[in-house]
Amino acid sequence: MPEPITPELIQEAVRGSQPAFRAIVEANQGFVYAVAFRFVNDSQEAEDITQEVFVRLWKNLKSYRHEVKLTTWLYKIVTNRCLDFLKSRNGRQRKNKVDISTTHFVQDSSTPEKEFQQQELTRIIHAAADELTPKQKAVFILRDLEGLTSEEVSEALSMSAGNVKSNLFYARKKMTEKLKAMYQTTDKQFL
């Protein structure tokens, strides 16, 4: 989760302070990139999307509503940009490409086997998530992978609480089915 940004820093950035905006970018670029990567599974595309998100933030900062957390607004911007990417022709052609070398996961370096298993699990989760509808994928990523509350997901996606719950239910169901099927197939290969 990104570092909290003070309302004063945001106000400075709204008034055009480049150092204040740079501080906002530096505090939030890691989580914006991580969210983008979870959607597109490509490090270069995630970097491009991250840059686009902050360009959009800079252009629209004057319309920022202070009653909404800046991070919620950023989640909304990055999610919308990622969904646009996935809907585009280029996104459809490249969305199944997974760059395992830059995949983000918690490493357990106790053995190479455990590291390989973690990489494989990450690959399988990305592949399974790619089969979700765009709304289900967005809700799954923001709620289960990013750890946002249902209310924050609802705000970030401009979705009712009921729609968030419904999409999350079906996303989890599909993910469970996909993971079970993959692991059953994998287990049979080693027998």
Residue frames relative to the residue before (quaternion, step in Angstrom):
aa qw qx qy qz dx dy dz
M 1.0000 0.0000 0.0000 0.0000 0.00 0.00 0.00
P 0.5029 -0.6803 0.4412 0.2994 3.59 -0.92 0.83
E 0.5975 -0.5504 0.4428 0.3794 3.51 -1.32 0.36
P 0.5136 -0.6450 0.4520 0.3406 3.61 -1.00 0.70
I 0.2662 -0.7418 0.6007 0.1342 3.51 -1.10 0.81
T 0.4220 -0.7164 0.4946 0.2531 3.58 -0.84 0.93
P 0.5950 -0.5661 0.4276 0.3778 3.59 -1.16 0.55
E 0.6115 0.5611 -0.3486 0.4355 3.60 1.08 -0.67
L 0.6501 0.5097 -0.3136 0.4683 3.58 0.99 -0.85
I 0.6329 0.5207 -0.3243 0.4724 3.58 1.00 -0.80
Q 0.6471 0.5211 -0.3144 0.4592 3.59 0.95 -0.88
E 0.6277 0.5238 -0.3346 0.4687 3.58 1.01 -0.79
A 0.6619 0.5018 -0.2997 0.4693 3.57 0.96 -0.89
V 0.6187 0.5377 -0.3368 0.4634 3.60 1.02 -0.79
R 0.6850 0.4728 -0.2739 0.4819 3.59 1.05 -0.78
G 0.6472 -0.5690 0.3037 0.4064 3.59 1.29 0.09
S 0.4198 0.7116 -0.4722 0.3073 3.59 1.20 0.18
Q 0.3332 -0.7651 0.5205 0.1807 3.55 -0.53 1.18
P 0.6334 0.5111 -0.3601 0.4560 3.67 0.94 -0.64
A 0.6381 0.5130 -0.3323 0.4682 3.60 1.03 -0.73
F 0.6605 0.4892 -0.3123 0.4763 3.58 0.95 -0.83
R 0.6162 0.5409 -0.3424 0.4588 3.60 1.01 -0.77
A 0.6390 0.5193 -0.3237 0.4660 3.61 0.99 -0.80
I 0.6310 0.5184 -0.3269 0.4757 3.59 1.03 -0.77
V 0.6545 0.5073 -0.3088 0.4678 3.58 0.93 -0.91
E 0.6870 0.4940 -0.2950 0.4439 3.58 0.78 -0.99
A 0.6744 0.4970 -0.2971 0.4582 3.58 1.03 -0.74
N 0.7959 0.3417 -0.1432 0.4789 3.60 1.11 -0.64
Q 0.5081 0.6913 -0.4261 0.2869 3.61 1.13 -0.31
G 0.6110 0.5674 -0.3563 0.4218 3.61 1.04 -0.63
F 0.7163 0.4268 -0.2738 0.4794 3.58 0.82 -0.90
V 0.6040 0.5385 -0.3683 0.4578 3.63 1.06 -0.62
Y 0.6495 0.5058 -0.3141 0.4729 3.60 0.95 -0.85
A 0.6560 0.5226 -0.3190 0.4413 3.60 0.89 -0.90
V 0.6495 0.4962 -0.3158 0.4819 3.58 0.96 -0.83
A 0.6575 0.5075 -0.3130 0.4607 3.59 0.87 -0.92
F 0.6575 0.5114 -0.3183 0.4526 3.59 0.91 -0.87
R 0.6421 0.5264 -0.3313 0.4481 3.58 0.96 -0.78
F 0.6621 0.4883 -0.3062 0.4790 3.58 1.11 -0.58
V 0.8328 0.2915 -0.1153 0.4563 3.58 0.66 -1.10
N 0.2855 -0.8112 0.4725 0.1928 3.61 1.26 -0.25
D 0.6503 0.4472 -0.3230 0.5223 3.58 1.08 0.67
S 0.4373 -0.7434 0.4383 0.2529 3.57 -0.54 1.16
Q 0.6599 0.5059 -0.3184 0.4552 3.62 0.93 -0.82
E 0.6625 0.4884 -0.3039 0.4798 3.58 0.93 -0.87
A 0.6363 0.5247 -0.3301 0.4593 3.60 1.00 -0.79
E 0.6348 0.5135 -0.3279 0.4752 3.60 1.03 -0.74
D 0.6507 0.5117 -0.3147 0.4645 3.58 0.96 -0.87
I 0.6594 0.5018 -0.3049 0.4696 3.57 0.93 -0.89
T 0.6210 0.5433 -0.3375 0.4531 3.59 1.00 -0.82
Q 0.6578 0.4989 -0.3071 0.4734 3.57 0.93 -0.89
E 0.6522 0.5153 -0.3113 0.4607 3.59 0.94 -0.88
V 0.6204 0.5515 -0.3431 0.4395 3.58 1.00 -0.80
F 0.7189 0.4375 -0.2693 0.4683 3.59 0.85 -0.89
V 0.5712 0.5415 -0.3859 0.4812 3.60 1.17 -0.43
R 0.6623 0.4923 -0.3013 0.4777 3.58 0.94 -0.89
L 0.6199 0.5348 -0.3453 0.4588 3.57 1.01 -0.78
W 0.6582 0.5161 -0.3103 0.4519 3.59 0.87 -0.94
K 0.6918 0.4865 -0.2804 0.4540 3.58 0.91 -0.95
N 0.7883 0.3398 -0.1534 0.4895 3.59 1.04 -0.75
L 0.3608 0.7758 -0.4664 0.2245 3.58 1.25 0.07
K 0.6168 0.5620 -0.3545 0.4220 3.60 1.07 -0.62
S 0.6967 0.4445 -0.2825 0.4871 3.60 1.16 -0.44
Y 0.3779 0.7357 -0.4798 0.2928 3.58 1.28 0.18
R 0.2577 -0.7487 0.5957 0.1344 3.57 -0.96 1.00
H 0.4308 -0.7565 0.4390 0.2224 3.57 -0.59 1.15
E 0.5973 0.5665 -0.3773 0.4242 3.61 1.17 -0.34
V 0.6549 0.4395 -0.3004 0.5364 3.60 1.29 -0.20
K 0.4779 -0.6579 0.4898 0.3144 3.57 -0.92 0.86
L 0.5645 -0.6087 0.4373 0.3457 3.57 -1.02 0.78
T 0.6449 0.5271 -0.3343 0.4411 3.59 0.95 -0.78
T 0.6194 0.5270 -0.3439 0.4694 3.60 1.04 -0.70
W 0.6446 0.5102 -0.3133 0.4754 3.57 0.99 -0.83
L 0.6531 0.5048 -0.3121 0.4704 3.60 0.97 -0.82
Y 0.6121 0.5299 -0.3523 0.4695 3.60 1.01 -0.76
K 0.6468 0.5206 -0.3209 0.4557 3.58 0.96 -0.85
I 0.6697 0.4971 -0.3028 0.4612 3.59 0.87 -0.92
V 0.7043 0.4565 -0.2867 0.4619 3.61 0.76 -0.96
T 0.6388 0.5180 -0.3356 0.4593 3.60 0.98 -0.75
N 0.6627 0.4945 -0.3142 0.4664 3.59 0.88 -0.87
R 0.6565 0.5026 -0.3185 0.4637 3.59 0.93 -0.83
C 0.6569 0.5024 -0.3091 0.4695 3.60 0.98 -0.80
L 0.6458 0.5032 -0.3234 0.4744 3.59 0.96 -0.80
D 0.6149 0.5261 -0.3410 0.4783 3.60 1.04 -0.71
F 0.6485 0.5201 -0.3143 0.4584 3.56 0.94 -0.89
L 0.6881 0.4869 -0.2893 0.4537 3.58 0.85 -0.96
K 0.6643 0.4944 -0.3048 0.4706 3.60 1.09 -0.61
S 0.5933 0.5928 -0.3690 0.4005 3.57 1.14 -0.52
R 0.6484 -0.5172 0.3860 0.4038 3.55 -1.22 0.41
N 0.6478 0.5157 -0.3133 0.4651 3.57 0.95 -0.86
G 0.6571 0.5189 -0.3077 0.4519 3.56 0.96 -0.86
R 0.6534 0.5096 -0.3190 0.4600 3.58 0.96 -0.84
Q 0.6667 0.5053 -0.3071 0.4537 3.57 1.00 -0.76
R 0.7916 0.3452 -0.1598 0.4782 3.58 1.00 -0.79
K 0.4848 0.7272 -0.4207 0.2432 3.61 1.17 -0.30
N 0.6828 0.4776 -0.3017 0.4634 3.61 1.11 -0.46
K 0.5147 0.6227 -0.4241 0.4093 3.57 1.28 -0.01
V 0.0576 -0.8003 0.5968 -0.0012 3.59 -0.63 1.12
D 0.2288 -0.7634 0.5940 0.1096 3.53 -0.78 1.07
I 0.2249 -0.8284 0.5018 0.1068 3.56 0.15 1.34
S 0.6092 0.5856 -0.3667 0.3892 3.60 1.01 -0.66
T 0.7702 0.3030 -0.1866 0.5293 3.59 1.14 -0.50
T 0.3675 0.7318 -0.4981 0.2853 3.58 1.23 0.24
H 0.3469 -0.7553 0.5267 0.1779 3.53 -0.96 0.95
F 0.2501 0.7341 -0.6034 0.1855 3.55 -0.76 1.06
V 0.5494 -0.5823 0.4715 0.3698 3.53 -1.27 0.32
Q 0.2660 -0.7932 0.5296 0.1400 3.53 -0.62 1.09
D 0.1382 -0.7193 0.6747 0.0907 3.48 -1.16 0.79
S 0.1207 -0.8548 0.5029 0.0423 3.54 0.04 1.27
S 0.3218 0.7697 -0.5053 0.2205 3.59 1.17 0.37
T 0.7943 -0.0303 -0.0009 0.6067 3.60 1.08 -0.60
P 0.5783 -0.5740 0.4397 0.3777 3.58 -1.14 0.52
E 0.6046 0.5683 -0.3521 0.4331 3.60 1.09 -0.67
K 0.6671 0.4822 -0.3052 0.4789 3.60 0.93 -0.86
E 0.6254 0.5274 -0.3360 0.4666 3.58 1.03 -0.74
F 0.6494 0.5084 -0.3077 0.4744 3.58 0.97 -0.86
Q 0.6482 0.5171 -0.3179 0.4598 3.59 0.95 -0.86
Q 0.6472 0.5104 -0.3161 0.4698 3.59 1.00 -0.81
Q 0.6438 0.5078 -0.3208 0.4741 3.60 0.98 -0.80
E 0.6512 0.5157 -0.3074 0.4642 3.57 0.98 -0.85
L 0.6410 0.5135 -0.3203 0.4720 3.60 0.95 -0.82
T 0.6412 0.5177 -0.3180 0.4688 3.57 0.96 -0.84
R 0.6432 0.5181 -0.3161 0.4668 3.59 0.96 -0.86
I 0.6680 0.5032 -0.2960 0.4614 3.58 0.93 -0.92
I 0.6439 0.5130 -0.3252 0.4653 3.60 0.96 -0.81
H 0.6479 0.5046 -0.3202 0.4724 3.60 0.96 -0.83
A 0.6584 0.5061 -0.3118 0.4617 3.59 0.92 -0.89
A 0.6662 0.4925 -0.3028 0.4710 3.59 0.94 -0.86
A 0.6611 0.5058 -0.3099 0.4594 3.60 0.94 -0.83
D 0.6103 0.5621 -0.3518 0.4334 3.59 1.10 -0.61
E 0.6655 0.5021 -0.3028 0.4618 3.60 1.19 -0.41
L 0.5208 0.6170 -0.4213 0.4130 3.60 1.27 -0.02
T 0.5618 -0.5390 0.4730 0.4125 3.56 -1.24 0.31
P 0.6640 -0.5115 0.3396 0.4268 3.63 -1.12 0.41
K 0.6659 0.4901 -0.3163 0.4651 3.63 0.92 -0.81
Q 0.6503 0.5068 -0.3200 0.4667 3.58 0.95 -0.85
K 0.6500 0.5180 -0.3167 0.4570 3.57 0.95 -0.87
A 0.6503 0.5192 -0.3166 0.4553 3.58 0.94 -0.89
V 0.6749 0.4810 -0.2954 0.4753 3.58 0.88 -0.94
F 0.6484 0.5253 -0.3162 0.4512 3.61 0.92 -0.89
I 0.6803 0.4869 -0.2962 0.4609 3.58 0.85 -0.95
L 0.7165 0.4553 -0.2733 0.4523 3.58 0.76 -1.00
R 0.7275 0.4305 -0.2517 0.4712 3.61 0.90 -0.87
D 0.8107 0.3183 -0.1630 0.4636 3.58 0.60 -1.10
L 0.7443 0.3848 -0.2402 0.4901 3.61 0.95 -0.71
E 0.7444 0.3718 -0.2175 0.5103 3.59 1.01 -0.76
G 0.4202 -0.7575 0.4243 0.2640 3.59 1.25 -0.28
L 0.3451 0.7312 -0.5185 0.2781 3.60 1.12 0.49
T 0.5183 -0.5986 0.4980 0.3537 3.55 -1.21 0.45
S 0.6558 -0.4977 0.3800 0.4217 3.58 -1.25 0.30
E 0.6348 0.5314 -0.3277 0.4552 3.58 1.04 -0.75
E 0.6572 0.4977 -0.3113 0.4728 3.60 0.97 -0.81
V 0.6297 0.5158 -0.3304 0.4778 3.59 1.03 -0.77
S 0.6324 0.5379 -0.3198 0.4566 3.57 0.95 -0.89
E 0.6746 0.4843 -0.2788 0.4823 3.58 0.94 -0.92
A 0.6862 0.5006 -0.2921 0.4396 3.60 0.84 -0.96
L 0.7694 0.3483 -0.1806 0.5041 3.59 1.01 -0.78
S 0.3498 -0.7432 0.4878 0.2956 3.60 1.31 -0.04
M 0.4372 0.6730 -0.4418 0.4008 3.51 0.97 1.02
S 0.5146 -0.6283 0.4700 0.3457 3.58 -1.04 0.65
A 0.6420 -0.5241 0.3866 0.4046 3.57 -1.21 0.45
G 0.6372 0.5357 -0.3223 0.4507 3.59 1.02 -0.76
N 0.6578 0.4969 -0.3063 0.4760 3.58 1.00 -0.80
V 0.6129 0.5315 -0.3482 0.4697 3.58 1.04 -0.72
K 0.6782 0.4942 -0.2929 0.4582 3.58 0.82 -0.98
S 0.6655 0.5078 -0.3029 0.4556 3.58 0.92 -0.89
N 0.6787 0.4785 -0.2904 0.4754 3.59 0.87 -0.95
L 0.6455 0.5118 -0.3221 0.4665 3.58 1.01 -0.76
F 0.6209 0.5422 -0.3400 0.4527 3.60 0.98 -0.81
Y 0.7210 0.4385 -0.2566 0.4712 3.58 0.78 -1.01
A 0.6109 0.5376 -0.3509 0.4633 3.59 1.08 -0.64
R 0.6717 0.4846 -0.2994 0.4736 3.59 0.87 -0.91
K 0.6321 0.5330 -0.3301 0.4554 3.58 1.01 -0.81
K 0.6791 0.4783 -0.2869 0.4773 3.59 0.90 -0.94
M 0.6386 0.5213 -0.3282 0.4611 3.59 0.98 -0.81
T 0.6472 0.5177 -0.3157 0.4620 3.59 0.95 -0.87
E 0.6629 0.5014 -0.3044 0.4653 3.57 0.90 -0.93
K 0.6694 0.5037 -0.2967 0.4584 3.58 0.90 -0.94
L 0.6802 0.4840 -0.2973 0.4634 3.58 0.88 -0.91
K 0.6290 0.5214 -0.3373 0.4676 3.60 0.99 -0.77
A 0.6660 0.5041 -0.3009 0.4601 3.57 0.90 -0.95
M 0.6680 0.4983 -0.3071 0.4595 3.59 0.92 -0.85
Y 0.6987 0.4636 -0.2860 0.4638 3.58 0.88 -0.86
Q 0.6149 0.5232 -0.3564 0.4702 3.59 1.06 -0.60
T 0.6464 0.5037 -0.3078 0.4835 3.59 1.01 -0.81
T 0.6576 0.5102 -0.3013 0.4653 3.58 0.95 -0.90
D 0.6589 0.5108 -0.3173 0.4519 3.60 0.92 -0.88
K 0.6551 0.5169 -0.3143 0.4526 3.60 0.99 -0.81
Q 0.6209 0.5546 -0.3474 0.4316 3.60 1.07 -0.65
F 0.7278 0.4326 -0.2422 0.4738 3.59 1.05 -0.64
L 0.5416 0.6271 -0.4062 0.3853 3.64 1.22 -0.03
